[in-house]
Structures are given as C-alpha cells and as structure tokens.
Amino acid sequence: MWPDRRLQDLLGIEHPIVLSPMAGFATVELAVAVAAAGGLGSIGCATMTPQQICETADKLRTQSNRPMNFNFFCHREATPDPLRDEAWRARLAPYYRELGLAETQMPQPTLLPFGEAQCAAVEATRPAVASFHFGLPEPALLRRVKAAGCRVMASATTVAEARWLEDHGADVVIAQGNDAGGHRGMFLAEDFAQASASQPGTMALVPQVVDAVSVPVVAAGGIADGRGIAAAFALGAAGVQIGTAYLRCPEAATSPPHRAALRDTAAAATALTNVFTGRPARALVNRVIREVGPLSREAPRFPLAMAALAPLRAAAEAHGSTDFTALWAGQSAALGRELPAGQLTRTLVAETLERFRHLAG
Ligand SMILES: Cc1cc2nc3c(=O)[nH]c(=O)nc-3n(C[C@H](O)[C@H](O)[C@H](O)COP(=O)(O)O)c2cc1C
C-alpha cells in the first residue's frame, strides 16, 4: 500500500499520517479520532501543567489503546527586557485607546520550556512518542525521555537543523516547510525574524533533508489532501504531519471566529508574523499583522509579546472582530474540509493510495 513503511514500523501506526500537535487546539477527541483511523494522534502539551498532562494521558487511555504523541516546546526562556516591552506597549497604545482599554500590566504568559517537571510527567505517562518544537531537551532529560520508551521526533526548518537533530538523538526529523501553519520550529538561527524570511518551503526542504539525514523524515507544511501526501512521498518523506487541515474538524478546539476565517477561502492569505508571540508563525492575515507586522522589531521575545496583545484580542472578539486574534493557518488553508477527524484521515489515506495507483499507471 504505502511505498515506505519506516514510520509505521517505528511508531506502531497503520498509516504514516501524524496529526500536528497543536497546543490549545488538538483535543483528546481529535487525537483519539485520528488514532482510531490509523494515524498518529498528538497532544500539544506546551501550554499544560504537568498535572494536566497526566490527566490528559488518563483520558486518552480510557478512549484509545493506540500510540500517542506528546509534544513540548524547547525554547530558551526569554529574559524580560523592559525597554523593548515599553516600545511594544507604545506601539499598541493607539489600539488600547481605540478599544477604550486601560493600559494595565498583564501577567506574563507561562509557556515553560521542557524541563524537570515535564520530563517527570513523560516518565509517569510514557507516551509512545515525544515530539519537540524549537530544538530538543538538554541531553540528560532526553536520555530520560528515551529511557521511558518514547520515540523522539523534532521539527527542523533548515538542513542544518535536521542534521543537528539527528546528531543529538532524534529518531525522526519533521521537515517543516515555510508553508506550515503555526510557529516555525526554528532553533539554530540568531535572529528568528530575519531567518524566517529565507527558509525553504516544504517542496524544497524535504528532499534536501532526506539527503542529509538517515532517520525517517516527516514532511510538514501546506499538506491538506492526497495530492500533497503523495508529493511528500515522491520527495522521499516517510510520512506527513498535518495541522491546518484538521482545524475545521468538529473535534478541534478551534474558536468559532477562527473557523469562520478558515472557511472564508477568499480571505485565506497567510503571512509569517511575530506580532502574536514574539516568534515567527504563520497565520491568516488580519489587521494587527497588516498594521503592526508582519515582522516587528519591537515585538518582545517569545512568548512575552503575548501579554500586551491579550486584552486587545478579548475586547475585539467581544465585538465580533478578529482584528487581534492569532488565526493560525498554513498556506493550504483554502484546501481545508469540514469533516469529522476520523473521516478526514480515512479520506486522506484513500486519496493518497488512489494517487499512487494513478501515478503507477
Ligand atoms: C494551530 C496550530 C498550532 C500549532 N501548534 C504546534 C505545537 O504546539 N507544537 C508543534 O510542534 N507544532 C505546532 N504547530 C505546527 C505543526 O507542528 C506543523 O508544523 C504544521 O501544522 C504543518 O503545517 P500545516 O498546518 O500547513 O499542515 C501548530 C500548527 C498550527 C496550525
């Protein structure tokens, strides 16, 4: 059926389709549905406390005995920079005035990188797969993750990052093209905003990563149907990771305005922006991206930029506006379909296998 079975054999799954771990969006129900259809269900744990991770693992266990992927961020914690923070507040001040908001000091977002507490949660829950964005955990923690029996996957946005991940112990490299929705997983660049402009798209990145590493490569970014999956295999990928196409499934925790924006294919232009969190990420273009971004030199480092934007988002959404909402999406948003996740996964498999048959003539 599939021309390459390395990913299925390594991870114990039926089809080489990985649900993107999407912190705050990928629910237990979404992961269970994808896993039941033979793909790899993923949970974005970056925004969870260790206790929430353990509770999520318990819930998963009652609903599925399939392999699951727990995902974490490995960013370097930002040191507060009062001058930059001040400049950011000044940049956003006109919007506070427009929405009639007082400029209160917002609590800093708590987006902790993978550390001792998260590692203990992995050891307690032992997911089949642990995946990482923004690099890998420090070596001692990674050894513990592997000792807990987890296969390790991590995102690379360049060939150099792919080589680094293989050298530092990744069992699978996710080649994340510039087309991908959400945050760029980059970690080797000095200046993320500048580097994001020169990163290759999925079509160019995947074959170069395949040539550079010997572990299986999963293609991510802009893949939304069987044509994209077949193309990824033609480029040498052993699997695909898909996020945006699952955001419209009823099981996803996508907000109603975000769903409406994804449905509006006429407006489905995306851009790489750092205005929402301080790190480059791809989202549907809206007012704050147009007027403040897409890449702002004033945005505080990840994730500190989020704090000053949160009240604007809440106030605008209360009036039915997504002017300040992060509408995460990849470049294939317009190819999305509104289907339950299990049905979408089965459709993706059927479309791909049909395309392979067609290509074989
Ligand atoms: C809404 C959203 C949230 C995301 N959150 C995460 C995350 O928490 N961890 C992660 O490793 N990748 C995250 N990503 C990136 C995905 O891993 C993947 O690179 C991307 O979904 C692939 O591109 P596509 O969205 O065009 O399919 C996210 C992507 C989206 C769209």
PDBQT file of the ligand as one rigid body, heavy atoms in Angstrom, charges set to zero:
ROOT
HETATM    1  C1  LIG A 401      -2.973  25.952  15.149  1.00  0.00    +0.000 C 
HETATM    2  C2  LIG A 401      -1.601  25.368  15.105  1.00  0.00    +0.000 A 
HETATM    3  C3  LIG A 401      -0.930  25.122  16.313  1.00  0.00    +0.000 A 
HETATM    4  C4  LIG A 401       0.346  24.522  16.302  1.00  0.00    +0.000 A 
HETATM    5  N1  LIG A 401       0.940  24.219  17.488  1.00  0.00    +0.000 NA
HETATM    6  C5  LIG A 401       2.074  23.466  17.484  1.00  0.00    +0.000 A 
HETATM    7  C6  LIG A 401       2.585  22.932  18.700  1.00  0.00    +0.000 A 
HETATM    8  O1  LIG A 401       2.053  23.155  19.795  1.00  0.00    +0.000 OA
HETATM    9  N2  LIG A 401       3.709  22.168  18.624  1.00  0.00    +0.000 N 
HETATM   10  C7  LIG A 401       4.327  21.875  17.428  1.00  0.00    +0.000 A 
HETATM   11  O2  LIG A 401       5.310  21.158  17.419  1.00  0.00    +0.000 OA
HETATM   12  N3  LIG A 401       3.849  22.368  16.277  1.00  0.00    +0.000 NA
HETATM   13  C8  LIG A 401       2.735  23.135  16.265  1.00  0.00    +0.000 A 
HETATM   14  N4  LIG A 401       2.223  23.592  15.074  1.00  0.00    +0.000 N 
HETATM   15  C9  LIG A 401       2.977  23.344  13.808  1.00  0.00    +0.000 C 
HETATM   16  C10 LIG A 401       2.749  21.921  13.310  1.00  0.00    +0.000 C 
HETATM   17  O3  LIG A 401       3.555  21.010  14.025  1.00  0.00    +0.000 OA
HETATM   18  C11 LIG A 401       3.082  21.725  11.821  1.00  0.00    +0.000 C 
HETATM   19  O4  LIG A 401       4.380  22.162  11.538  1.00  0.00    +0.000 OA
HETATM   20  C12 LIG A 401       2.091  22.398  10.895  1.00  0.00    +0.000 C 
HETATM   21  O5  LIG A 401       0.767  22.197  11.323  1.00  0.00    +0.000 OA
HETATM   22  C13 LIG A 401       2.217  21.859   9.475  1.00  0.00    +0.000 C 
HETATM   23  O6  LIG A 401       1.660  22.730   8.546  1.00  0.00    +0.000 OA
HETATM   24  P1  LIG A 401       0.090  22.789   8.158  1.00  0.00    +0.000 P 
HETATM   25  O7  LIG A 401      -0.566  23.469   9.319  1.00  0.00    +0.000 OA
HETATM   26  O8  LIG A 401       0.091  23.600   6.918  1.00  0.00    +0.000 OA
HETATM   27  O9  LIG A 401      -0.410  21.383   7.986  1.00  0.00    +0.000 OA
HETATM   28  C14 LIG A 401       0.970  24.208  15.059  1.00  0.00    +0.000 A 
HETATM   29  C15 LIG A 401       0.286  24.474  13.864  1.00  0.00    +0.000 A 
HETATM   30  C16 LIG A 401      -0.982  25.034  13.866  1.00  0.00    +0.000 A 
HETATM   31  C17 LIG A 401      -1.694  25.270  12.565  1.00  0.00    +0.000 C 
ENDROOT
TORSDOF 0
